[in-house]
Amino acid sequence: MKIEFIKRGAETRLILLFAGWSTDTRYYKDCIADGWDTAVVSDYRDLSMPDLPSQYSTIYIFAYSLGVFAASLCDIKAVAKIAICGSQIPVSDEFGIPIAVFNSTSEALSAESLKKFHRRMAGDRATLSRIAPLLPSSPDIDILKEELRAIKDAQGVSKPVFEWNKVYLAKHDRIFPFENLKRFWEVFPNVVKVAVESSHAIDISKIIKEVIPDHTSIGEGFSLAAETYKENAIVQAEICNKIGEILRHKLSDRKSQIDYLLEIGVGRGLLTDVWRCIVKPINATYVDLLPTPRFGIAKNEEYIVADAEEWLNKSSVKYDIILSASTIQWFADPLGFIKTVKDHLNPGGCAVISTFVKGNLHQLDEIRPCPLLYHTSEEYKEIPDVRVEEWEQTLSFSSPREMLMHLRHTGVSPRRCSSSVPLTSLPTELTYRPLILIIDAPNP
């Protein structure tokens, strides 16, 4: 395999694309995101993975078509692994490309038959017109044949080494039949399945925009809800109260005044209003994507407008208390962030941080691709020296419209689930699955 960069700078986050057969970097030119580099892996004649640059702390893998099999053989530490229109058994009458079709494509491949393959890949003239300029103009037929032979040979002897988080299936796929992919992926209960009205030439850039956290749209959503958030954030308020109870208990045997406190994802101050009655820090730092109110709680206050995930990773300051409520589920690497928090606690310090786990708002899963990759509570429990508290809370609404307004008023855009789904098909209940993480730094 080889790696080619579409976008490369000094970023620490990488979109790593495993290309579909007979495509090159041009096909993925729009698969970019602010704050991320993008690299494309291709040439499957040799299925060994080259070394990646060491600068990347956060990697999202997107593997397309036969790239799904190639990616599954690579031992890459990735935060998210997204399969698109492919399986880990690519040559199969039950789980992949039918054997006879794969063999005939490989054995009789020519420039003309490759054009026919691309027409099947596109599915219709409009899609073919879209992808044709993105395909190699003078493909090397011998190399493409070698790739197919290498994949078929490796399928019998190579074992996949990692699990996927999400898979996108195309309902009108004429390369990997939809029913075959459904059959393969249904045995993986923890993989989120998204069926899309598309041919095999699915819009990969759109998928990346759905999966990669977009801080601009996140910030806009919460900005629009600034005046309605506190009144409507029922579950979030309960979470803040629970964080307050935990913090009060932890400080019961020590002085209430501490030196350094950090709050991440401050918003309009829902959690701030809770902890200000419990602890009086000398120095308080508030970090959010957007400007926040001035609270005047501590003697010295610092207000940071930044991506808190990257900001804390670069900071050398340590804190006695770190707090955050209902924020880190929007981060690129929530699990990694918790480990970063541990490294930024003073001896004897503590952190109390809430998030949401897999199954959160599950009533919406059938009607829109979930924009977040929720982790399971078990994944958080595996982090050393972290205790968790979790529960479920279901809200009932008088109508689907009231449910949508609840989402909007709490900063979550309902557009993804309302644009193509009849209002009457939307749920009137939402189940939240909060989780609070409690971290205690050892005393010196």
N, C-alpha and C positions, 0 to 999 in steps of 0.2 A: 504494500500500500504506500501511497505518497500523500503528503499534506501540502496544500496550497492555501495561502491566505487571501481572502477577499478584502478584509479590513484588518489592519494591524497597527497598534499604537502601544501606549504604555498601560493599557487596561489590565486589570487583574481578573476579569471575567471573560469567558470564552464560549461562543456558540460553536460547537464542533459538529459539522454535518457529514454524515456518511452518505455519499452520493448514490443515486440509482444507476444501474448499469446503462451505459451509452450516453451518460451526461457528464459534463465537466463544470468548472467553476462558473461559466456564464449562466448556467441554468439556475444558479442560486444567488445571483447578483443582488437581489432585493432582500435577502435573508440576513438583515443587519438590524442592530438595535443600538440606541444611544448608550454609551458606557460599556459596550461589549465589543470585543474583537470577534471575527468570524473566520473559521478555517474549514476547508472542504477536504475530506479524505476520499480518495478514489484509487483506481487501478488495483483490482482484486486478483491479479495473477499471483501475487505473493500476499498471503493474508496475515502477515506479521505487521504489527503496528509500530511505526517510527516513534521516537521519543518526542513528546511535546515540550515546548519551552516551559521553563520552571516558573514563569511569572504568574501563572494562572492559579488562583486559589478557589475559583468557582467555575465549574464547567457544566454546561447543559449539552447533552448529546441529542441530536435529532438524526434519526437514521431512516432512509427512504428506500423502499423497494428491496432489492438484493442487498442494499447497505444495512438492512436490519440484521441479516445473518452475519455480515462482516463485522459489524459493531459488537455483536454478542460474543465474539471470540476474543475481544480486547479487554484486558484488565485495566480499565481506566477508572480512576476515582472521580465520579461525576455526581453532582447534586441531583440532577434530573436526567432521566433517560426516556426519550419519546420515540416510539416506533411509528412509522407512517407507511401504510400500504405494503406490509411485508411480514414475514414470519421467520422463526428460527429453524424451520424445516422448509427451505425455499423450493425444493424439487419434490413434489408430493401430490398424488391425486387427491388426498384428503386435506392437507394442511398448507399447500403452497401452489406453485405453478404446476399444472398437470404434467406428468413425466413426458408423455408423447409430445406435447407442445414445446417443452423445454428442449428436448433432444432435437426436434426438427429445427427449432430456431438456431441451436448451436451448430448443427451439422451442415445446414444449408444456408448459413448466413452469407449475405451479399449486400452490396450497397442498396439494391432494390428491396430486398426483404427487410432490411433495417428500416427503410422508409415505411413499409407496411406495419412493422412493429410500432413505430412512432404514431402511426394513425390509430392503431388499437389503443395505444397508451393515451392518446388524446380523447378518443371517443366521439368527438364531433368536430365539425369544421372550425367553429369559433375557437375551441380550445387548441386545435392544431395551429391556427393562425397565431395564437398567443405564444405557444411554446417553440414553434419552428425557428424563430430567430435566435433562440437560446440554446439550440442543439449544435453539436460540433458540425462544422461545414464539410470537413474532409476526414471522417472517422477512419481509423485503422482497423479494418475488418479482422485481420489476423489477431490483433491484440484483444479485440472484443470476444473472439472465439476462445482465446486462451483464458480469459476471465471466466467465461461460463464453465469451461472444463474444470478450472481450479475450484470454483464454488461447488460444483457437483461432487468432485472428489473429496473436498474437505467436509462436506455434509456427513459423510459416513464415519469420519474419524475424529472430528473436532467437537468439543462439548462447550456449549455456551457457559459463560462465567459470571453473568450478572442478570439481575431481574429488572424489568421495565416498570416505569411509573404509569405511563399512559400510552394508549395506541389509538391511532386514527385509521379508520377503515373507510374505503370508498365504496358506496353502494353500487356503482356502475363500473366497477373495475374489470377490465377485460384482460389483465395480465395476471394478477393474483385474484382469483374469483372471490367475491365477497363472502360466499358461504364457506369457502375453505378457510379464510382468515377468521371468520367467526368461530369456526370449529376449533382452530388452533388456540385462539386467545381465551376461549371460555373456560379453559382449565386453570387460568391464572386469576383467582378471585380478587387479588389485591391490585390488579392492573385496571386502571380506569379506561373504559372503552367508549370511543366517540365515533358514531357512524355519520358520515357526511354524504350529502347528495353531490357526488363527484365521480369523474372517471379516475383512472390511475394517475393522471396528471393533476393531482390535487394541488391546491395553492399552498405551498409549503411556507411561503413568507407570511401568509395569514395565520397559519398555525403558530409560527414563532411569535407573532405579535400577540396571540392569545395567551401564550405560555410565559414569555419573558415579562417580569414585572415592569410595567410602564409607569414610572414615577410621575410623569406629566399628567396622565389621565387619573391616576390615583389622587394626586394633589388637587386636580380640578374637581373630582367628585366630592372630596371632603370640604373643599372650599365652598361649593354650592350648598353644602349641608351645614355650614357653620352656625346658622341661626336656629336650626331645627334639631341638631344632633342631641343635645342634652335632654330635651323633652322626649325624644323617641328612642334613645339608646337604652332600652329597658334591661336587656341582658348585659350590656357593657357596664351599666351602672352597678348591677349586682356583682359583676366581676371586680370592679373598683372597690366596692365595700368589702369583699372577701380579701382582696389584697391588703386593705387597711387593717382588717382583723389580724391577719398574719403578721403584718408589720408591728402592730401594737403589742402582740404577744412576744415578738422577738426583742422588743425594746423594753419590756417590762422590768427586766433585771439590770438595766444600764441607764445611763443618763439620756434624757430625751434630746439633748443637743449633740449633734455630730458635725464633723468638719466638712465632708464632701458628699453631696448627693447628686445623682444624675437621673433625670427622667427622659425617657425616649418615647417619641410619638405623643407629644403633649396635647396636640389638638386644641380644644377650647378649655382644657383644664379639668376634665371630669375626674381623673385620678388625682390631680394636683389638689383639688378641693378636699379630697379625703386625707391625703398624707399631711397637709399643712396643719391639721388638727392633732397630729400625732408626733411629729418630729420637727425640730427647728434647726435646720442646718446653717452653718456659718457661710458655706459656699454652696450654691445650687446652680447646676447646669441643665438647661432645657434644650432638647434637640428635636427638630421636626422638619419635614419637607417644606412647610409653609411658615411664615411669621406667626407667632403666637402672642396672646395677651401678655402684658407685664404683670407679674404676680406680687412682687414686693414682699416675699416671704423671708428670704435670707438676707444677711448683711451684704453679701456679694452675690450678684446673679449674672449669669452668662447665657445669652440666647443665641443658639446656633441654628441656622437654616441650612440643612444638608441632608444627604443620604446617610442616615445614622449608621447603617451597616458598614459602609466604607469609612465613615468618619471615625468610629470607635476603633476599627481595625488599625487605623493609622495613628491613633492617639497613644501617648505614653502616660497619660494621667490615670491614677487609680482612685477609686471611690470607696466610701464606707457603705453607701447604699445605692443600688441601681434599681430603678423601677420602670415598668412599662406595662401598659394595658392595651390589649386588642390591636397590636401593631405588627408584630414580627411575622405574622402569616403572610404579609405583603412583601417580605424580604426575599432576595434571591436564594439565600441559604440560611434558613432559620436555625437548623441544627448547628451549623458552624458558628452562627452568631452567639448561641448560648455558650459555646466553648470560649469565644472571645470575651464575653461578659465575665466568665470565671477568671480570666487572666487580668481583668481590670478591677478586681476587688482588692482592697487593702486587707491585711491580716485581720481576722475577726469580723470582716464586713459581710454583707448579705445582699442578695438580689432576689426580687420577687417580680416575676414576669409572666404575663398571660398571653395565650395564643388560642387558636382553634385547631382541632384535629380532624382527621379524615372522618367523613360522615356529616360534617357541618353543613347545614342548609341542604341536606340530601334531597329534599322535595324538588329542588330545581335541577337535579342532575339529569333527568330524563328530557328536559326541554332546552338545555343549552350546555355547551361545553364549559365546565368549571374553569374559571380563569386562574384559580390558585391550585398549586400542588400541595394539598394538605398532607402533613406527615401523620403517622399513627402515634397514639400515646406510648406504645411500646418503643418506638424509635427514640422518643425523648427520655424514657426511663433507662435506656441503655447508656446515656451520658453519665459518666462517673460523678458521684457526689451531688446528684440532683434529685430532689424529691418532687413529686407531683400531686396535685389535687385535681380531679376532673369530675364533671357532671354533665347532664343534659338538661336543656330547658326549651320547651316548645311554646311558641306564641301562636295564638289563634286569631284570625282576622275575620271580619264580617263578609269580606268579598276579596276576590283576586286583586281588584284595584287598590283596596286598602293595604294589601300585602306589598304591592309594588311601591306605594307611597312610603311604606315603612322602610323599604330598601333605599329609596331615594333620600329620605330624610336622615338616614344614618350614613350617608356617603357612599353607598354601593349602587352603582349604576344598574338599573334593571333592563337596559336596552338589549343586552345580549339574549335575554329570555323572553322579550315581549315583541320583538320586531316581526317574527314569522310564526308565532304561536297564538291561536285565538285566546282572547282574554278568559273565556270560560274554561279553558284547559289548564289555567294556572292554579297552583295550590292556594289554599286559604290557611295553611299552617306552615311554620318554619321552625325547624329544630336546630338549635345551637348546641355545639359541643365544645365548651370552653375547657381549657387546661391551664393550670397555674403551676409554674416551675419555681421551686424554692432552692436557692443556692447559698450555702454557708461557707465562707472562706475560713480555713483553720486559723486558730490563734497562733501567734508566734511562739 
